[in-house]
């Protein structure tokens, strides 16, 4: 699914109006009908409803929603922000259509007109939508603050008032919604953690905008969805053997952190890799062999951490390194040697990333089939601090292009920054995955997909989606609270079955 800019969203509406063809007022009616149906279906129409409208097309949506809900017997009060102009043509049309149904329409001209709203009521925000071009101010800002303080359930139409669709609004006043009813596609603002308290749960309503526009619209931003995943996923052929699916090497673990090696290796095997070899310090031999019978184990000379490269590196089709390795000087030298001597597809995670941040000169040896999988703190150590999520996204894209690598920035909507400037956001996963070892599972899964011949880009997209999907399946049977990282791996099979 493409994530489009504010200007492209407006163009999509206009394209639909011109090419369906359909009148703009009828397209507004279609959007309002979808919203009203959602409100009724989710039992909000049984409560007192307060709909706040601006005088643009978002406000026109709000007036149409009010009319449709009144026709269904809902108790609706309408408030219009008085901006000193009569509003758009479609706003005026919907205002005229509303008058025969109710006199309960109020024009807000100052704070004296702010209504008292009970915490048991529902506030529907149809004030500004995606058309916002500057921070809220004046009466609009004061009204949003007032509404946020009333404690009522908030429902935003398209985007919450005060939120930009495609840039940061951090530390600005924004309407706080429990639910946001957005149209046709997800939007970039809903991918960002900093906005979550304001948009709540997002519901994408299909209003049948013209598909041809989306097909030809150019963008660098995508939301990973099932059609994309099914186009990437490779079904197994009958006449194959373990060698067909590659041989993955993992350098992982140190004394007290051998669990990371087990989590990584098992996820690698569960990804479909034909063979997996784990290189660990001597203290890890028994741990891995007794925990994971299917993996081969090669031990380092050192008892407690990794100090040397495995032999015959050319045998391996992919390499994963980092989880549980520690920050020892000898281990840093091993990472340097791997980067210097090998050209296989590679995943660098955890302590491999921390060592890259300590020894920045190693970054110049990264290549176009390297995948870096930092969480936000590791990303900060690698590339520096950012003031907001949009800035962090742009920095990730900049560094992916600069270093010619893939950066998988792990968050709720994990970002994949590609060396060609594209950005993918993941659509699977849940808060139950915020537990120790989840990243080790992802790094093993990615290493295994690379071993099977997936390109680095396809491995990233398929890997983060499967990782999140397995977590979602696990959460349905275990709860988010009781999940541990190994549960993600144990549910990978069901995740793969959903793709078949």
N, C-alpha and C positions, 0 to 999 in steps of 0.2 A: 504494500500500500504506500502510495506516495504521500509525503508530508509537504504541503504547499504553503507558500507565503501568503500574507494578507492580500497582496495585490492579485495573486493567482486565484485566491478564493473568490474575489469579486469578479474576475474574468470568467471563472467557471459558471457563476450565476448568469452572467451576461451571455455566455456562449449557449447555455441551456435555453435561455429566453429566445435567442435568435434561431437556434437550430432544432429545437424540439418540434415546432415552436410552441411557446407558452407565454401568456402575459405575466409580467412581474408580480401582479397582485395575486394571480392564481398559483404561482410558485410559492409565494408567501403563505397562501392558504394551505398548500400541501405541507409545508414545514410546520405550520401551526397545528395542523391536524395530527401530525405525528407526535408533537409535544403533548397535546391534549390527551391523546390516547395513552401515552406513557403515564401521565399524571393520574389518569383515571385507573389504569391497570394496577398501579402501585399504591392505590388507596389514599392518595393525597387529596383527591377531590371531595372527600368526606369531611375535611377540616376547613376552617376559615382560610381563604386564599387572599393574599395581598399581592397584586401584580404591579410592579413599578416599571414604567416605560419612559424611555427617551423619545425623541421625536424623529429619529432615523428609522431605518428598516428593522433594526432590532426591536425598537419600540412598536413598530407595526406588527411584528411577530407577536409581541406581548398582547396587543389589543385583540388580535385575531384569536389567540389562545383564550383570552378572557371571554370573548363571545361564545366560543365553542364549549367552554366549561359552563357558562351560564345556561346554555341551551340544554345541558345535561343535568341541570338542577343544582349545580355547585353554588356555594356562597362565595362571591367574588367581589372584592373592592379594588378599584383601579386608581392608580396614582400616576400622573404625568408630570415629568420634570419640565418646568416652564423655562425654556432657553431663549425666549424672545423672538422666535421665528415659528412659522406655522407647521413646519415639519415636511417630510417628503410626501409626495403624492400618495404613495401606498399607505403611509401612516394616516393621512387625512381620510382616505377611503375607508380604512378599518375603523377609524373613530366615528365616521358617519354610520357605519353598519352597527356599531355598538350602541348608539344612543337609544334606539327603540327598545332595547332590552334592559337598560338600567340607568338610574340617575346617580349611581354610586361611583362617580368619576370625580377625582379631586386633582386640582392643579397645584403643584408645589412651587411656591415662589420664594419662600424663605424658611428658616428653621421653625417658625411659628406654625407651619403647615405639616410638620412631621407627625405622623400618627403614632399612637401607642399600639404596640403589637405584642400579643401574648406569646410566651414561649411555646405554647401548644399550637400556634398558628403556622402557616406556611408562607414564606416570602418568595415570590418568583421575580427574578432579576432579568428584565428585558430593557435595560437602560442604554448600554453602549455597544456591547458585542465586540466584533473584530475590528470595528472602525476606529478604535482608539489610536491617537497619534501622539499624545502627551500625557503626563501624569494627571490624575484627577485633582481638581482644585475647586474652591468656592463651594457653592451649595451642593454640588454633586458629591464631592468628597465628604462633606459633613453628613449627607444623607447616608452614604455607604457606611460610615463609622457608626451612625445611629442604628442602622439595620443589623450590623454585626454584633452590636451590644444587646439586641433585644432577645436573643436566645432562641428565636424561631428556626425551624428547618428551612434552609435556603436551597432554592433550585435556580441555577443559572441557565439562560438560554444562549446557546452557541459557545460563548466564553464568559466567565465572570467579569462584571464591570470593573475596570481598572487593570485588567490583565492584557498584556500584549500577546498576540498570537505567535510571534516569532522573535521576541527579544526579551531581555530580563526586565522584570518590574519589582525586583527585590527592594525592600524597604519603602515601597510605595503603598498607598491605600488601595486595597482590592476587596471586593465583595467576597465573603466567605460562604461557599455553597457546600452542602452535603452531597449534591448531585449536580452534574453539568450535562445538559442535553445538547450535544453538538451535532452538526449536520454533515452527513455523507462520509467524511474521513476524519481520522484523528488529526490533531494539530500539534505542532512542535512544542508549544507551551505545556502540553499535557505529558511530555516526556521528562520534564524537569522536576526534581525533588523539591526544589525551593518553592514551587507553586502548589504542591500537593494539598496543603491545608486550605487553600482557597478554592480549588476545583473539585475536591472530594472524589466521588466515583463518577467516571465519565461514561456516558451512554451515547453511542454513535447511532443516529437515526438516519436511515436511508431515505432521502427525499428525491431520489432518481434524477440527480444531476447528470447531464449528458456524458456518457462514458468516453466519447471520442476526445473530449477535452483532456481528461486525465491521461488517456493513452499517449497523447502527444506533448503534454506539459513537461518541461524540463525541470529537474530538481536534483539536488545532491542528497536529499534526506528521504529515508524510507523506513516504514515500520514493517518488521518481519511478520509475515502472516502465513497461513497454511498453504495457499497456492504457490508462494515463493519457495517454501520448504519442499513441497512435493516436486517442484521443478529441479531441485538440487539433489534430492535423495536418490541414491543408486540402489536399485533392487539387486539382490544376489542372483547370479546365473547358476544353473545346475552343475555344469562341468567346471568346477573350480576346486581349489585346495587351499590350505592355510597360507601357502606362499603367495597366492593371489591377493591376499588382503594385508600384506606388508608385515614388516618387523619393526616394532617400536622399541626405542631405547629410552629409559628414564634414569636420570641421575638425581637422586632424591634421598632425603633422610639424614639424620645425625643422631647422636645419643640423646634419648629422651623425646625424639620427634620421628620415630619410625612409623607411627600411625599415618603420617602424611604419605610415606612411600606406599603403604598398603592401599590407602584410599585412591591414590593416583593410578597405581597399577591395575587395580580392579576395574576402575572406570575405563581405563584404556582397553582392557580386554572386553568389557561389556559394550564398547563402542563398535566392536566388530573386527578389531585388529587380529590378524592371523597369529602373530607371535609377539610376545612382550618380554623384554629383558630389563631387569631392574639392577642398576649399579648402586650399591649401598656400602657404607662402612661395615667392617666385620661384625660389629655389634648388632647389625640389622639382619644378618643371614637367617637366623632361626626365626625371627619375627615374620619375615616375608614368606619363607618357605612353609611355615606352619599355618599362616593365615591365608595364603593364596597359592594353591597347588598348581595352577595353570601357568604361573609366571616362572621364568628362568631368572636366577639370581647370580650376579657377578659381584664379588666383594673387592673392596679397596684394600690397599696395604694397611691403611690406618684403622685403628680400632673404633674410633668415635666419630670421625667425619671424613668427607671425601677429599682426597688429595691427588688423585690421578685419573687420567682418562681411561676408559675401557679400551680393550684391544680391538683391532679391525673395525674401525668405525664405519668403513664403507659397506658393511653388511646391513646396516640399518636404513630403513626408508624414512624414518622420522625420529626426532630427538625431542624429549621434554626434560626440562631441568628447573630446579628451584625449590619445590616444596620441602620444607624441613631441613634444608642443607646447612643452615647457619651462615655466619659471616666471617669465617676463618680465612686468613690470608691465603692458605694453600687452596682452599675452595675457590677463591676469587681467581687464582691462576688457572684452575681447571676450566672455569667459564671462559676465560680469555683464550685458552687453547681450543676449546670447542668452537668458538666464534672464528678463530683464525683458520682452523684445519678442516672444517666441515661446511658443506653447502646444502645439506639436506633441509627440508622443511623443519621448523623448530618452534617450540613453545617455551617462552621464558616467563616464569611466575615467581611470586613470593621472594625468597632470598636471592634468587638470580636477579630479580629487578632491584632489590635493595643494594646488591653489589654493583649493579650498573649505575645506580645513583651515586654510590661512593666513588667509583672509578669511571668517571664520565667519558674518558677516552675510549672505553670499550664500545661505546655506542656507534662509533664510526665503522665497526666491523659487522653490524647488523645488515641483513640482506632482505630481499623482497619476499621471502617465504618465512620470515620471522614473525611470530605472533607474541605480543607482549600483553599480559593479562593483569594489569594493576587494579587494586581497589583504590578509592580516592586518596588515601594517605600515601600509598606507594606511588601513585601518579604525581602527587605533590612533591615527594622527595625526588622523583625523576625530573620533573619539568617545571616546578615552581608553583607558588600559590595563585589562586584565582579568586576574584571577588564574588562571582556568581556562577551558576551552572552553565549559562550560555557561554560565558568566557572560557570555562573549562572545556566545553565542547569544541569551541574554536581552536583552543590550544592543542587539544588532542588531534584534531584534523591537521593543524599546521605541522605537528611533530610527526604524524604518520607520513605526510608528504615529504618532509625534510629528511627523515631517516629511511624512507622507502620501506616501511613496515606496517603491519596491522596492529592497532591498539584496541584491546578489548577492555574498556573501562567499566568495571563491575559496579552497577547500581541496580535500582529496581527495574528500570528500563535500560538494561545494559547497552552501552554505546559501542559500536564497532566503527572505528575510524580507519579508512582505507587509504593506501598510498596514492590512489587516483582522485582523492578528495570526496569520495562518497561516504555517507554516514548511514548506518543501519541502527535502529533501536529495537530491542527485543520486546515481544508482547507476551511472553510467558514468565512464570515465576511468582513467588509470594514471600511474605515475611518470615515464613518458617525456615527458609533457606539461609537466614541470617544466623548461621551457627558455624562453629569451628569445623574446618575441613571442606566446606562447600567449594571453595576455590581450588583445592587439591583435586576434587572430583572433576571440575571443569577442565583443569589443565591436562588430566589424564584422558578425558574424553576428546579434547582437541588433538592431542598427540596421536591417539588412535585413529581419528578420522584422517589426519595427514598421512599416516602410514598406509591407509587404504587407497591413497591417490587423489583424494579431494584436494582441490586447490586451496591455498591459504584462505582466500575470501569465502569460498563455499564451506570450508571447515568451520570458520568463525560463525557464519550465519546459521548453519545447521547445528553446530555444537551448542551455542548459547540457547537456541530454541529448544533442543532436546533436553538440555540441562534444566531449564525452567519448567518444561512440560512434565518431566519426571518428578520434579519438586511439587508441581500442582497435583499430580496423581497421588503422590505420597501424602500430601496434606489432607486429601479427602478421606483417607482411611486412618491416619495417625494423629491428625490435628497439626496445626502449625507449631504449637508449643512443644510437642513431643518429638518432632522430627529431629534427626541427626543426619550428618552428611552422608553416611553410608546408606541411608534410606533413599537418597536420590539415585545412587547407583542401582539399588535393588529394584527400582521402578523404571529403569531405562528400557527394559524389555517392553513394558506396556506403552511407553512413549513411542518406541519404534513401531509397534503394532498399529498405532493410530495413523501412521503415515502410509500404511499398506492398503 
